[in-house]
Amino acid sequence: SIPLAPSKNESKSIVLISNEDGKSSAKDMPISQIPVVSAISGFMNILRIYTHQKYRKKVEIAAKSILGDLK
């Protein structure tokens, strides 16, 4: 995993905005209280492979056989 923004401090909270009965309200919510956001915030998994054009299809096939089709 690599940091999404290595030079910046990671956000600790997000602002949730709701609109009920025609009234908008904003709530500052800690990321740690939102499991799906907490799981993906700050980092992403990345794999980069450098190869010549003639080997790209073979590398693609090998990567898919190891990692699966991650689209």
Secondary structure, DSSP 8 states (H G I E B T S, - for coil): -EESSTTS----EEEEEEEETTEEEEEEEEGGGSHHHHHHSSEE--------GGGHHHHHHHHHHHH----
